[in-house]
Amino acid sequence: MKETPIKKEIVDGLVAELGIKDFAKATIREVKQVAAKAEKASGVEFIKMEMGIPGLPAAQVGVDAQVKALQEGIAHSYPDIQGAPVLKQEASRFVKAFIGVDVAPECCVPVCGSMQGTFASFLTCSQADKKKDTVLFIDPGFPVQKMQLQVQGVKYETFDVYDFRGEKLAPKLESYLSKGKICAIVYSNPNNPAWICLNEDELKSIGTLATKYDTIVMEDLAYFAMDFRKNLSVPFQPPYQPTVGRYTDNYILLISGSKAFSYAGERIGVTCISDKLFHRHYPDLAARYEGLPFGPVFSTRMLYALSSGTSHSAQFAMAAMLKAATDGTYDFRKEVSVYGERAHKLKDIFCRYGFHIVYDKDLDEPVADGFYFTIGYKGMTSGELAKELMYYGVSAICLITTGSHQEGLRVCTSFIEDHQYAQLEERMKIWKINHES
């Protein structure tokens, strides 16, 4: 056995100190805490892959617009709960330009990041029909969305899509929807953490069943257009970002400024509700909220109660970024393509030293390189792998925390520095000696 970069005693002591009983279930912030403390105690730099935080500068076009709005005095006035007209207009144009569907400006509502968008959407969907009290997750997915439902006291069900791609997806979905309890279906596309991308056929299955069973689809587009296998960056020209919006009227699109524009700190996003759903009257919502239809309940009740609007100046930043992208003067995809390049290099290193990609295929095509990818190691559980990699100064979270049933880890590429590829290579050489000798 060759000595590991971080002494085992340091990591084990910190895990015990933080009271982590099962490392497989350690949260992102617990993993981050262990890594930070182990780095300090050992003096050895960690290769941090646990946090899904943008690692690029914020889009300058957004910064300039926000500064200008602040300098012109926007901070003194409350934003309209429905959103600044300029942002609503640009969100509608952006959806048409890059997704290829029509959503009226009225139905595009700014939110304090997609996190608030999902929270308010969950509230509205779960109250729309008293008979439908359960949310269905197509997992793996973003763990905090389940925490939001826990906070709200709303039930949820989940299944791992790993074994249900292609033609297997519709029967699996219908097995849940046919019970009549599902108010909303949630997934991310590209997927956090697997980076799989549901294709048009799969989305058609979801949309068809959503219409059949009168269920709302919440499509989380946090990693908008980041399937780097296709050129999705030309406005108003196919190929477009795949969407369920082509196959049902029961949809909510959650568009975030955090990853595509690296604007995470200002907590800005747009929730785009289909025109038909926005204006739809649900008897249970109408009885509870003075006869209001779905869209106004979402904005004038849920969002108003949560934050009474979204940061005024950040709305002007988001509007400027969406406008520049739609006008073709700002290629946001080019800016974030570095994540795909990093993933390609990291995957190559891990795979050369005996690791494998867990979610490795989109049906018959290799999964895209992007913001996240997944790794496993033969004979090791998620918890064992995550904890042991800590001894090598590598931190990542277990797939079990994302709703996956597979053994392995989620790796995030956002904070990787150029010098760390060589570091990872050296550490994985030691890993191989210790695991194959």
Secondary structure as a PSIPRED ss2 file (coil, helix, strand):
# PSIPRED VFORMAT (PSIPRED V4.0)

   1 M C   1.000  0.000  0.000
   2 K C   1.000  0.000  0.000
   3 E C   1.000  0.000  0.000
   4 T C   1.000  0.000  0.000
   5 P C   1.000  0.000  0.000
   6 I C   1.000  0.000  0.000
   7 K C   1.000  0.000  0.000
   8 K H   0.000  1.000  0.000
   9 E H   0.000  1.000  0.000
  10 I H   0.000  1.000  0.000
  11 V H   0.000  1.000  0.000
  12 D H   0.000  1.000  0.000
  13 G H   0.000  1.000  0.000
  14 L H   0.000  1.000  0.000
  15 V H   0.000  1.000  0.000
  16 A H   0.000  1.000  0.000
  17 E H   0.000  1.000  0.000
  18 L C   1.000  0.000  0.000
  19 G C   1.000  0.000  0.000
  20 I C   1.000  0.000  0.000
  21 K C   1.000  0.000  0.000
  22 D C   1.000  0.000  0.000
  23 F H   0.000  1.000  0.000
  24 A H   0.000  1.000  0.000
  25 K H   0.000  1.000  0.000
  26 A C   1.000  0.000  0.000
  27 T C   1.000  0.000  0.000
  28 I H   0.000  1.000  0.000
  29 R H   0.000  1.000  0.000
  30 E H   0.000  1.000  0.000
  31 V H   0.000  1.000  0.000
  32 K H   0.000  1.000  0.000
  33 Q H   0.000  1.000  0.000
  34 V H   0.000  1.000  0.000
  35 A H   0.000  1.000  0.000
  36 A H   0.000  1.000  0.000
  37 K H   0.000  1.000  0.000
  38 A H   0.000  1.000  0.000
  39 E H   0.000  1.000  0.000
  40 K H   0.000  1.000  0.000
  41 A H   0.000  1.000  0.000
  42 S H   0.000  1.000  0.000
  43 G C   1.000  0.000  0.000
  44 V C   1.000  0.000  0.000
  45 E C   1.000  0.000  0.000
  46 F C   1.000  0.000  0.000
  47 I E   0.000  0.000  1.000
  48 K E   0.000  0.000  1.000
  49 M C   1.000  0.000  0.000
  50 E C   1.000  0.000  0.000
  51 M C   1.000  0.000  0.000
  52 G C   1.000  0.000  0.000
  53 I C   1.000  0.000  0.000
  54 P C   1.000  0.000  0.000
  55 G C   1.000  0.000  0.000
  56 L C   1.000  0.000  0.000
  57 P C   1.000  0.000  0.000
  58 A C   1.000  0.000  0.000
  59 A C   1.000  0.000  0.000
  60 Q H   0.000  1.000  0.000
  61 V H   0.000  1.000  0.000
  62 G H   0.000  1.000  0.000
  63 V H   0.000  1.000  0.000
  64 D H   0.000  1.000  0.000
  65 A H   0.000  1.000  0.000
  66 Q H   0.000  1.000  0.000
  67 V H   0.000  1.000  0.000
  68 K H   0.000  1.000  0.000
  69 A H   0.000  1.000  0.000
  70 L H   0.000  1.000  0.000
  71 Q H   0.000  1.000  0.000
  72 E C   1.000  0.000  0.000
  73 G C   1.000  0.000  0.000
  74 I H   0.000  1.000  0.000
  75 A H   0.000  1.000  0.000
  76 H H   0.000  1.000  0.000
  77 S C   1.000  0.000  0.000
  78 Y C   1.000  0.000  0.000
  79 P C   1.000  0.000  0.000
  80 D C   1.000  0.000  0.000
  81 I C   1.000  0.000  0.000
  82 Q C   1.000  0.000  0.000
  83 G C   1.000  0.000  0.000
  84 A C   1.000  0.000  0.000
  85 P H   0.000  1.000  0.000
  86 V H   0.000  1.000  0.000
  87 L H   0.000  1.000  0.000
  88 K H   0.000  1.000  0.000
  89 Q H   0.000  1.000  0.000
  90 E H   0.000  1.000  0.000
  91 A H   0.000  1.000  0.000
  92 S H   0.000  1.000  0.000
  93 R H   0.000  1.000  0.000
  94 F H   0.000  1.000  0.000
  95 V H   0.000  1.000  0.000
  96 K H   0.000  1.000  0.000
  97 A H   0.000  1.000  0.000
  98 F H   0.000  1.000  0.000
  99 I C   1.000  0.000  0.000
 100 G C   1.000  0.000  0.000
 101 V C   1.000  0.000  0.000
 102 D C   1.000  0.000  0.000
 103 V C   1.000  0.000  0.000
 104 A C   1.000  0.000  0.000
 105 P H   0.000  1.000  0.000
 106 E H   0.000  1.000  0.000
 107 C H   0.000  1.000  0.000
 108 C E   0.000  0.000  1.000
 109 V E   0.000  0.000  1.000
 110 P E   0.000  0.000  1.000
 111 V E   0.000  0.000  1.000
 112 C C   1.000  0.000  0.000
 113 G H   0.000  1.000  0.000
 114 S H   0.000  1.000  0.000
 115 M H   0.000  1.000  0.000
 116 Q H   0.000  1.000  0.000
 117 G H   0.000  1.000  0.000
 118 T H   0.000  1.000  0.000
 119 F H   0.000  1.000  0.000
 120 A H   0.000  1.000  0.000
 121 S H   0.000  1.000  0.000
 122 F H   0.000  1.000  0.000
 123 L H   0.000  1.000  0.000
 124 T H   0.000  1.000  0.000
 125 C H   0.000  1.000  0.000
 126 S H   0.000  1.000  0.000
 127 Q H   0.000  1.000  0.000
 128 A H   0.000  1.000  0.000
 129 D C   1.000  0.000  0.000
 130 K C   1.000  0.000  0.000
 131 K C   1.000  0.000  0.000
 132 K C   1.000  0.000  0.000
 133 D C   1.000  0.000  0.000
 134 T E   0.000  0.000  1.000
 135 V E   0.000  0.000  1.000
 136 L E   0.000  0.000  1.000
 137 F E   0.000  0.000  1.000
 138 I E   0.000  0.000  1.000
 139 D E   0.000  0.000  1.000
 140 P C   1.000  0.000  0.000
 141 G C   1.000  0.000  0.000
 142 F C   1.000  0.000  0.000
 143 P H   0.000  1.000  0.000
 144 V H   0.000  1.000  0.000
 145 Q H   0.000  1.000  0.000
 146 K H   0.000  1.000  0.000
 147 M H   0.000  1.000  0.000
 148 Q H   0.000  1.000  0.000
 149 L H   0.000  1.000  0.000
 150 Q H   0.000  1.000  0.000
 151 V H   0.000  1.000  0.000
 152 Q H   0.000  1.000  0.000
 153 G C   1.000  0.000  0.000
 154 V C   1.000  0.000  0.000
 155 K E   0.000  0.000  1.000
 156 Y E   0.000  0.000  1.000
 157 E E   0.000  0.000  1.000
 158 T E   0.000  0.000  1.000
 159 F E   0.000  0.000  1.000
 160 D E   0.000  0.000  1.000
 161 V H   0.000  1.000  0.000
 162 Y H   0.000  1.000  0.000
 163 D H   0.000  1.000  0.000
 164 F C   1.000  0.000  0.000
 165 R C   1.000  0.000  0.000
 166 G H   0.000  1.000  0.000
 167 E H   0.000  1.000  0.000
 168 K H   0.000  1.000  0.000
 169 L H   0.000  1.000  0.000
 170 A H   0.000  1.000  0.000
 171 P H   0.000  1.000  0.000
 172 K H   0.000  1.000  0.000
 173 L H   0.000  1.000  0.000
 174 E H   0.000  1.000  0.000
 175 S H   0.000  1.000  0.000
 176 Y H   0.000  1.000  0.000
 177 L H   0.000  1.000  0.000
 178 S C   1.000  0.000  0.000
 179 K C   1.000  0.000  0.000
 180 G C   1.000  0.000  0.000
 181 K C   1.000  0.000  0.000
 182 I E   0.000  0.000  1.000
 183 C E   0.000  0.000  1.000
 184 A E   0.000  0.000  1.000
 185 I E   0.000  0.000  1.000
 186 V E   0.000  0.000  1.000
 187 Y E   0.000  0.000  1.000
 188 S E   0.000  0.000  1.000
 189 N C   1.000  0.000  0.000
 190 P C   1.000  0.000  0.000
 191 N C   1.000  0.000  0.000
 192 N C   1.000  0.000  0.000
 193 P C   1.000  0.000  0.000
 194 A C   1.000  0.000  0.000
 195 W C   1.000  0.000  0.000
 196 I C   1.000  0.000  0.000
 197 C C   1.000  0.000  0.000
 198 L C   1.000  0.000  0.000
 199 N C   1.000  0.000  0.000
 200 E H   0.000  1.000  0.000
 201 D H   0.000  1.000  0.000
 202 E H   0.000  1.000  0.000
 203 L H   0.000  1.000  0.000
 204 K H   0.000  1.000  0.000
 205 S H   0.000  1.000  0.000
 206 I H   0.000  1.000  0.000
 207 G H   0.000  1.000  0.000
 208 T H   0.000  1.000  0.000
 209 L H   0.000  1.000  0.000
 210 A H   0.000  1.000  0.000
 211 T H   0.000  1.000  0.000
 212 K H   0.000  1.000  0.000
 213 Y C   1.000  0.000  0.000
 214 D C   1.000  0.000  0.000
 215 T C   1.000  0.000  0.000
 216 I E   0.000  0.000  1.000
 217 V E   0.000  0.000  1.000
 218 M E   0.000  0.000  1.000
 219 E E   0.000  0.000  1.000
 220 D E   0.000  0.000  1.000
 221 L E   0.000  0.000  1.000
 222 A C   1.000  0.000  0.000
 223 Y C   1.000  0.000  0.000
 224 F C   1.000  0.000  0.000
 225 A C   1.000  0.000  0.000
 226 M C   1.000  0.000  0.000
 227 D C   1.000  0.000  0.000
 228 F C   1.000  0.000  0.000
 229 R C   1.000  0.000  0.000
 230 K C   1.000  0.000  0.000
 231 N C   1.000  0.000  0.000
 232 L C   1.000  0.000  0.000
 233 S C   1.000  0.000  0.000
 234 V C   1.000  0.000  0.000
 235 P C   1.000  0.000  0.000
 236 F C   1.000  0.000  0.000
 237 Q C   1.000  0.000  0.000
 238 P C   1.000  0.000  0.000
 239 P C   1.000  0.000  0.000
 240 Y C   1.000  0.000  0.000
 241 Q C   1.000  0.000  0.000
 242 P C   1.000  0.000  0.000
 243 T C   1.000  0.000  0.000
 244 V H   0.000  1.000  0.000
 245 G H   0.000  1.000  0.000
 246 R H   0.000  1.000  0.000
 247 Y C   1.000  0.000  0.000
 248 T C   1.000  0.000  0.000
 249 D C   1.000  0.000  0.000
 250 N C   1.000  0.000  0.000
 251 Y E   0.000  0.000  1.000
 252 I E   0.000  0.000  1.000
 253 L E   0.000  0.000  1.000
 254 L E   0.000  0.000  1.000
 255 I E   0.000  0.000  1.000
 256 S E   0.000  0.000  1.000
 257 G C   1.000  0.000  0.000
 258 S C   1.000  0.000  0.000
 259 K C   1.000  0.000  0.000
 260 A C   1.000  0.000  0.000
 261 F C   1.000  0.000  0.000
 262 S C   1.000  0.000  0.000
 263 Y C   1.000  0.000  0.000
 264 A H   0.000  1.000  0.000
 265 G H   0.000  1.000  0.000
 266 E H   0.000  1.000  0.000
 267 R C   1.000  0.000  0.000
 268 I C   1.000  0.000  0.000
 269 G E   0.000  0.000  1.000
 270 V E   0.000  0.000  1.000
 271 T E   0.000  0.000  1.000
 272 C E   0.000  0.000  1.000
 273 I E   0.000  0.000  1.000
 274 S C   1.000  0.000  0.000
 275 D H   0.000  1.000  0.000
 276 K H   0.000  1.000  0.000
 277 L H   0.000  1.000  0.000
 278 F H   0.000  1.000  0.000
 279 H C   1.000  0.000  0.000
 280 R C   1.000  0.000  0.000
 281 H C   1.000  0.000  0.000
 282 Y C   1.000  0.000  0.000
 283 P H   0.000  1.000  0.000
 284 D H   0.000  1.000  0.000
 285 L H   0.000  1.000  0.000
 286 A H   0.000  1.000  0.000
 287 A H   0.000  1.000  0.000
 288 R H   0.000  1.000  0.000
 289 Y C   1.000  0.000  0.000
 290 E C   1.000  0.000  0.000
 291 G C   1.000  0.000  0.000
 292 L C   1.000  0.000  0.000
 293 P C   1.000  0.000  0.000
 294 F H   0.000  1.000  0.000
 295 G H   0.000  1.000  0.000
 296 P H   0.000  1.000  0.000
 297 V H   0.000  1.000  0.000
 298 F H   0.000  1.000  0.000
 299 S H   0.000  1.000  0.000
 300 T H   0.000  1.000  0.000
 301 R H   0.000  1.000  0.000
 302 M H   0.000  1.000  0.000
 303 L H   0.000  1.000  0.000
 304 Y H   0.000  1.000  0.000
 305 A H   0.000  1.000  0.000
 306 L H   0.000  1.000  0.000
 307 S H   0.000  1.000  0.000
 308 S C   1.000  0.000  0.000
 309 G C   1.000  0.000  0.000
 310 T C   1.000  0.000  0.000
 311 S C   1.000  0.000  0.000
 312 H H   0.000  1.000  0.000
 313 S H   0.000  1.000  0.000
 314 A H   0.000  1.000  0.000
 315 Q H   0.000  1.000  0.000
 316 F H   0.000  1.000  0.000
 317 A H   0.000  1.000  0.000
 318 M H   0.000  1.000  0.000
 319 A H   0.000  1.000  0.000
 320 A H   0.000  1.000  0.000
 321 M H   0.000  1.000  0.000
 322 L H   0.000  1.000  0.000
 323 K H   0.000  1.000  0.000
 324 A H   0.000  1.000  0.000
 325 A H   0.000  1.000  0.000
 326 T H   0.000  1.000  0.000
 327 D H   0.000  1.000  0.000
 328 G C   1.000  0.000  0.000
 329 T C   1.000  0.000  0.000
 330 Y C   1.000  0.000  0.000
 331 D C   1.000  0.000  0.000
 332 F H   0.000  1.000  0.000
 333 R H   0.000  1.000  0.000
 334 K H   0.000  1.000  0.000
 335 E H   0.000  1.000  0.000
 336 V H   0.000  1.000  0.000
 337 S C   1.000  0.000  0.000
 338 V H   0.000  1.000  0.000
 339 Y H   0.000  1.000  0.000
 340 G H   0.000  1.000  0.000
 341 E H   0.000  1.000  0.000
 342 R H   0.000  1.000  0.000
 343 A H   0.000  1.000  0.000
 344 H H   0.000  1.000  0.000
 345 K H   0.000  1.000  0.000
 346 L H   0.000  1.000  0.000
 347 K H   0.000  1.000  0.000
 348 D H   0.000  1.000  0.000
 349 I H   0.000  1.000  0.000
 350 F H   0.000  1.000  0.000
 351 C H   0.000  1.000  0.000
 352 R H   0.000  1.000  0.000
 353 Y C   1.000  0.000  0.000
 354 G C   1.000  0.000  0.000
 355 F E   0.000  0.000  1.000
 356 H E   0.000  0.000  1.000
 357 I E   0.000  0.000  1.000
 358 V C   1.000  0.000  0.000
 359 Y C   1.000  0.000  0.000
 360 D C   1.000  0.000  0.000
 361 K E   0.000  0.000  1.000
 362 D E   0.000  0.000  1.000
 363 L C   1.000  0.000  0.000
 364 D C   1.000  0.000  0.000
 365 E E   0.000  0.000  1.000
 366 P E   0.000  0.000  1.000
 367 V C   1.000  0.000  0.000
 368 A C   1.000  0.000  0.000
 369 D C   1.000  0.000  0.000
 370 G C   1.000  0.000  0.000
 371 F C   1.000  0.000  0.000
 372 Y E   0.000  0.000  1.000
 373 F E   0.000  0.000  1.000
 374 T E   0.000  0.000  1.000
 375 I E   0.000  0.000  1.000
 376 G E   0.000  0.000  1.000
 377 Y E   0.000  0.000  1.000
 378 K C   1.000  0.000  0.000
 379 G C   1.000  0.000  0.000
 380 M C   1.000  0.000  0.000
 381 T C   1.000  0.000  0.000
 382 S H   0.000  1.000  0.000
 383 G H   0.000  1.000  0.000
 384 E H   0.000  1.000  0.000
 385 L H   0.000  1.000  0.000
 386 A H   0.000  1.000  0.000
 387 K H   0.000  1.000  0.000
 388 E H   0.000  1.000  0.000
 389 L H   0.000  1.000  0.000
 390 M H   0.000  1.000  0.000
 391 Y C   1.000  0.000  0.000
 392 Y C   1.000  0.000  0.000
 393 G C   1.000  0.000  0.000
 394 V E   0.000  0.000  1.000
 395 S E   0.000  0.000  1.000
 396 A C   1.000  0.000  0.000
 397 I E   0.000  0.000  1.000
 398 C E   0.000  0.000  1.000
 399 L H   0.000  1.000  0.000
 400 I H   0.000  1.000  0.000
 401 T H   0.000  1.000  0.000
 402 T H   0.000  1.000  0.000
 403 G C   1.000  0.000  0.000
 404 S C   1.000  0.000  0.000
 405 H C   1.000  0.000  0.000
 406 Q C   1.000  0.000  0.000
 407 E C   1.000  0.000  0.000
 408 G C   1.000  0.000  0.000
 409 L E   0.000  0.000  1.000
 410 R E   0.000  0.000  1.000
 411 V E   0.000  0.000  1.000
 412 C E   0.000  0.000  1.000
 413 T C   1.000  0.000  0.000
 414 S C   1.000  0.000  0.000
 415 F C   1.000  0.000  0.000
 416 I C   1.000  0.000  0.000
 417 E C   1.000  0.000  0.000
 418 D C   1.000  0.000  0.000
 419 H C   1.000  0.000  0.000
 420 Q H   0.000  1.000  0.000
 421 Y H   0.000  1.000  0.000
 422 A H   0.000  1.000  0.000
 423 Q H   0.000  1.000  0.000
 424 L H   0.000  1.000  0.000
 425 E H   0.000  1.000  0.000
 426 E H   0.000  1.000  0.000
 427 R H   0.000  1.000  0.000
 428 M H   0.000  1.000  0.000
 429 K H   0.000  1.000  0.000
 430 I H   0.000  1.000  0.000
 431 W H   0.000  1.000  0.000
 432 K H   0.000  1.000  0.000
 433 I H   0.000  1.000  0.000
 434 N H   0.000  1.000  0.000
 435 H H   0.000  1.000  0.000
 436 E H   0.000  1.000  0.000
 437 S C   1.000  0.000  0.000
